[in-house]
Amino acid sequence: MPSHSLQDTTALDALTLTVRFLLELAALAALSWWGVKTGDTTIAKIALGAGAPLTAAVVWGLFVAPKATIAVPGAVHIALQVLVFGGAALALLAIDKTLAAELFAAVVVIDTAILYARGL
């Protein structure tokens, strides 16, 4: 993939990267929503509602983020993105938010295709 400098960034690149960031936030929100809806007790709701997105954020920050702490091979990088975004879509399905899960997954696929096509 070609590398882009800040000067090479187009409006499409900026939009695509902004959408990616919003998808990351949406994934955390979906995981939190799932946790709160899934827990049987107040403590379980808090633990799952905070723990699931916290776990995803730590994985993302360590291995997936542009300035990730730990570099991983490309296949692992992709697998971890699938894990986080797929987990968020499955979380939405688990709480009967089918349309939200479908829309989220569709936007993830489209945005990812554009990111990879543009080498971002």
Secondary structure, DSSP 8 states (H G I E B T S, - for coil): -----GGG--HHHHHHHHHHHHHHHHHHHHHHHHHHHH-SSHHHHHHHHHHHHHHHHHHIIIIISTT-SS---HHHHHHHHHHHHHHHHHHHHHTT-HHHHHHHHHHHHHHHHHHHHTT-
